[in-house]
Amino acid sequence: MSGVNSWLQRQRKTELTELAQHTGLTNYEGKRKPELELALDEYISENSTQFSSDPRLAPYFQSRARTVGSPVKQFKDEVAAPVPEGRLRIARRRTTRAIEDIVAPESDDETPESTSTAVARTPGRALSLAQRIPLPATPADVANAVDRSTVAVRNRVATLYKESGITEATHATRESLSTVTSVLFIVSAFELYFLRHEVLPDRYAFTIPAINFLGTKDYPVMIPDLFLLLTSSFWSPALLWSFTSSVLPSVVGYFLNLTIGTQPPGRKTRGTTPAYNVDPLTFSIVKALISFVVYGQKATFGGWIDDESIARVNGAVYGGYKGILVGTAISGLMSIYGAVLRN
């Protein structure tokens, strides 16, 4: 069996059966694997002209070509030829040396059977696959490839971030909030947030049913009771807060606008444009005074203001009238700081 093609020896019984059907070999049924290998080898060899261009049998002819050109095959040919005994010994020694050069050195425990198996089963297929895989030549090439990939990803992320407009939106938001007017609006919005729950409380509207697929439960939806807009229960405290926290301070801050006097002395003219239409410092001072008088001292100005509305606003705003005074102190300090920076 040593003369059978090595490629055929590596095939399974089912693969050999398929090859027999493919090549048209007859009487292969019932043969054992070694007998089927020998029959296929003889049949393909006899019809090599017919099957030499068959892609499926290309590994067979490649294996035969390597076997024919190998030192082992040369050794077999020399043994078969009628040569003198002296030349035969020399040929054997040369062939043994060639085999030792081909086969990697094995340990002392290796047997001759393992050596012959290593010679027969050459790693041609594995080497062919390895040659088709593009591998880097050196560790430096690997490091350069990683660096190039990292730079490409970083540049792509930077491009996406720039195209998203996040930087421009962030700068615009910062410029809009970095003013005394923005501070006044933020303080008023903070007060209005708590007042809304008092003058326009939430009422049950409907329920979002549970979704078993998402694992959620029933969620009741609450919305402001807009019907209160038609009653004095909403308008009385809402108008009181608007008057004390916005209307009166804005009117006084418009006429007592100290920012008009901040122009250089040599450039004072009639109708000079002030820095603010409403002086933020005057606005804060007036708001603090009127809030302390109305909510802190419960002044009704001769019955013009309802006691219940005073109590409701004072109880709704975070911290009561003291919380309003803290907000006016913050806005007043910011207005002073802004005036210092301008001058």
C-alpha positions in Angstrom: 0.0 0.0 0.0 3.0 2.3 0.2 2.8 2.9 -3.5 -0.8 4.4 -3.4 -1.1 8.1 -4.0 -0.7 10.0 -0.7 -3.6 12.3 -1.5 -5.9 9.3 -1.9 -4.7 7.9 1.4 -5.8 11.1 3.2 -9.4 10.8 1.8 -12.3 9.2 3.8 -14.2 6.2 2.5 -17.2 8.3 1.5 -14.9 10.7 -0.5 -13.3 7.8 -2.2 -16.7 6.4 -3.2 -17.7 9.8 -4.6 -14.4 9.9 -6.6 -15.2 6.5 -8.0 -18.6 7.6 -9.1 -17.1 10.8 -10.5 -14.4 9.1 -12.6 -16.6 6.2 -13.7 -14.8 3.4 -11.9 -16.8 0.2 -11.9 -16.9 -2.7 -9.4 -16.0 -0.5 -6.5 -18.9 -1.6 -4.3 -18.0 -3.6 -1.3 -14.3 -2.8 -1.5 -12.5 -1.9 1.7 -10.8 1.5 1.9 -7.2 0.3 1.0 -8.6 -1.8 -1.9 -10.6 1.2 -3.2 -7.5 3.5 -2.9 -5.5 1.1 -5.0 -8.2 0.6 -7.6 -8.7 4.4 -7.9 -4.9 5.0 -8.2 -4.5 2.5 -10.9 -7.6 3.6 -12.8 -6.7 7.4 -12.7 -3.1 6.6 -13.6 -4.1 4.6 -16.6 -6.4 7.4 -17.8 -4.2 10.3 -16.7 -4.7 12.0 -20.1 -8.4 12.1 -19.6 -8.4 13.3 -16.0 -5.4 15.6 -16.0 -7.6 18.7 -16.7 -10.2 17.7 -14.1 -10.2 20.4 -11.3 -11.4 17.8 -8.7 -8.4 15.6 -9.4 -5.8 18.4 -9.5 -4.6 17.5 -5.9 -4.1 13.9 -7.0 -1.7 14.8 -9.9 0.1 17.4 -7.7 0.7 14.8 -5.0 1.9 12.3 -7.6 4.3 15.0 -9.1 5.8 15.7 -5.7 6.2 12.0 -5.0 7.8 11.3 -8.4 10.3 14.2 -7.9 11.1 13.5 -4.2 14.2 11.7 -2.9 11.9 8.9 -1.7 10.7 8.2 -5.2 14.3 8.4 -6.6 15.3 5.9 -3.9 12.6 3.5 -4.9 13.5 3.8 -8.6 17.2 3.1 -7.8 16.3 0.1 -5.7 14.2 -1.3 -8.5 16.9 -0.8 -11.1 19.6 -3.6 -11.5 22.6 -1.7 -10.1 25.7 -3.0 -8.5 25.7 -3.4 -4.7 28.3 -0.7 -4.2 26.4 1.9 -6.1 23.2 0.8 -4.3 24.8 1.5 -0.9 26.0 4.9 -2.0 22.5 5.8 -3.4 20.9 4.6 -0.2 23.2 6.8 1.9 22.5 9.9 -0.3 18.8 9.3 -0.2 18.9 9.0 3.6 20.8 12.2 3.9 18.3 14.0 1.6 15.4 12.7 3.7 17.0 14.0 6.8 17.3 17.4 5.2 13.6 17.5 4.3 12.2 16.1 7.5 12.5 18.3 10.6 14.7 16.7 13.3 12.5 14.7 15.8 13.2 13.6 19.3 15.0 10.4 20.1 11.7 8.8 21.0 10.4 9.1 17.4 9.9 5.9 15.5 10.7 5.2 11.9 6.9 4.9 11.2 6.4 8.5 12.4 9.2 9.7 10.1 7.8 8.0 7.1 4.3 9.4 7.8 5.7 12.9 8.1 7.4 12.5 4.7 4.3 11.1 3.0 2.0 13.8 4.4 3.6 17.0 3.3 2.2 20.4 4.6 1.6 21.7 1.0 -2.0 22.6 1.6 -1.4 24.4 4.9 1.5 26.4 3.4 -0.6 27.3 0.4 -3.4 28.7 2.7 -0.9 30.6 4.8 0.6 32.2 1.7 -2.8 33.6 0.8 -3.3 35.3 4.2 -1.8 38.9 4.2 0.2 39.1 7.3 2.4 42.0 8.5 6.1 41.5 8.0 7.3 42.8 11.4 5.8 44.0 14.8 6.5 47.5 13.6 4.1 47.0 10.7 1.4 45.9 13.2 2.0 49.0 15.3 1.8 51.2 12.3 -1.5 49.6 11.1 -3.0 50.1 14.6 -1.9 53.7 14.7 -3.4 54.4 11.2 -6.7 52.8 12.2 -6.8 54.8 15.4 -6.1 58.1 13.6 -8.8 57.3 11.0 -11.4 56.6 13.7 -10.4 59.8 15.6 -10.7 61.9 12.5 -14.1 60.4 11.6 -15.4 61.1 15.1 -14.1 64.7 15.0 -15.7 65.2 11.6 -19.1 63.9 12.8 -18.9 66.1 15.9 -18.1 69.2 13.9 -20.8 68.5 11.4 -23.4 68.0 14.1 -23.2 71.7 15.2 -22.9 70.9 18.9 -20.0 73.3 19.3 -22.0 76.2 17.7 -25.1 75.4 19.7 -23.1 75.2 23.0 -21.4 78.6 22.4 -24.7 80.2 21.4 -26.4 78.9 24.6 -23.5 80.1 26.8 -23.7 83.6 25.3 -27.5 83.7 25.8 -27.3 82.7 29.4 -24.2 84.8 30.3 -26.3 88.0 30.8 -28.0 89.6 33.8 -31.4 89.5 31.9 -31.1 85.7 31.7 -30.5 85.5 35.4 -33.7 87.5 36.1 -35.7 85.2 33.8 -34.2 82.1 35.4 -35.2 83.3 38.9 -38.7 84.2 37.8 -39.1 80.8 36.1 -38.0 79.0 39.3 -40.7 80.9 41.2 -43.3 80.2 38.5 -42.6 76.5 38.5 -43.7 76.1 42.1 -46.6 78.6 41.8 -48.1 76.7 38.8 -48.8 73.6 41.0 -50.8 75.9 43.3 -52.9 77.9 40.9 -53.2 75.2 38.2 -52.9 71.8 39.8 -52.7 68.6 37.9 -55.7 66.4 37.4 -56.0 62.7 36.2 -56.5 62.5 32.4 -56.0 58.9 31.4 -53.9 55.8 32.0 -51.3 54.3 29.6 -51.9 50.6 29.9 -49.1 48.2 30.8 -47.0 46.6 28.1 -46.0 43.1 29.0 -43.4 42.9 26.2 -41.5 45.9 27.7 -42.3 45.0 31.3 -44.0 48.3 32.1 -46.9 48.9 34.5 -50.0 51.1 34.2 -49.0 54.7 34.1 -51.6 57.4 35.0 -51.2 60.6 33.0 -51.7 63.9 34.9 -52.3 67.2 33.1 -53.0 70.8 34.4 -56.6 71.5 35.1 -57.2 74.1 32.4 -60.8 74.6 33.5 -59.4 76.7 36.4 -58.5 79.4 33.9 -62.1 80.4 33.9 -62.2 80.9 37.7 -60.8 83.5 40.1 -59.0 80.7 41.9 -56.4 81.0 39.2 -56.4 84.6 38.2 -56.3 86.2 41.7 -52.9 84.7 42.9 -51.5 84.6 39.4 -52.1 88.4 38.9 -50.7 89.1 42.3 -47.5 87.3 41.7 -47.2 88.9 38.2 -47.6 92.4 39.7 -45.1 92.0 42.5 -42.5 89.9 40.7 -42.6 91.4 37.2 -44.9 94.4 36.4 -44.1 96.8 39.2 -40.3 96.1 39.3 -40.1 96.5 35.4 -42.0 99.9 35.4 -39.8 101.3 38.2 -36.6 99.8 36.6 -37.5 101.4 33.3 -37.9 105.0 34.7 -35.1 104.7 37.3 -32.5 103.3 34.9 -29.1 103.9 36.3 -27.3 102.5 33.3 -27.9 105.7 31.4 -25.4 107.4 33.7 -22.7 104.9 32.9 -21.7 106.6 29.6 -18.4 108.5 29.5 -18.8 112.2 30.6 -17.7 113.7 27.3 -20.3 111.6 25.4 -23.5 112.4 27.3 -26.2 113.5 25.0 -30.0 113.7 25.1 -31.5 110.3 24.2 -28.5 108.3 25.0 -29.2 104.6 24.6 -28.9 102.8 28.1 -27.2 99.5 28.6 -30.5 98.0 29.6 -34.1 99.0 28.9 -34.9 98.0 32.4 -32.2 98.5 35.1 -31.7 95.0 36.6 -30.4 96.4 39.9 -33.5 98.7 40.3 -35.7 95.8 39.2 -34.2 93.5 42.0 -34.5 96.2 44.7 -38.1 97.0 43.9 -39.1 93.3 43.7 -37.5 92.6 47.1 -39.2 95.6 48.8 -42.7 94.9 47.4 -42.4 91.1 48.1 -41.4 91.8 51.7 -44.2 94.2 52.2 -47.0 92.1 50.6 -45.9 88.5 51.5 -43.9 89.2 54.6 -46.0 91.8 56.2 -49.3 90.7 54.7 -50.1 94.3 53.5 -53.4 94.5 51.5 -53.2 98.2 50.7 -56.6 99.0 52.0 -58.3 95.8 50.8 -57.0 96.0 47.2 -55.2 92.6 47.7 -57.0 89.5 48.8 -55.5 87.9 52.0 -56.2 84.4 50.6 -54.2 85.2 47.4 -51.3 86.4 49.5 -51.3 83.2 51.6 -51.5 81.0 48.5 -48.5 82.7 46.7 -46.5 82.8 49.9 -47.1 79.1 50.5 -46.5 78.0 46.9 -43.2 79.8 46.1 -40.2 77.8 47.3 -39.1 79.2 50.7 -42.0 81.7 50.8 -41.2 85.4 50.6 -37.7 84.6 52.0 -37.0 82.6 48.9 -38.1 85.5 46.7 -35.7 87.8 48.7 -32.9 85.3 48.0 -33.6 85.4 44.3 -33.6 89.2 44.2 -30.3 89.2 46.1 -28.7 86.9 43.5 -30.0 89.0 40.5 -28.9 92.2 42.2 -25.4 90.9 42.8 -25.2 89.7 39.2 -26.3 93.2 37.9 -23.6 94.9 40.0 -20.9 92.4 38.8 -22.0 93.0 35.2 -21.7 96.8 35.6 -18.2 96.4 37.1 -17.1 94.3 34.1 -18.5 96.8 31.6 -16.6 99.7 33.2 
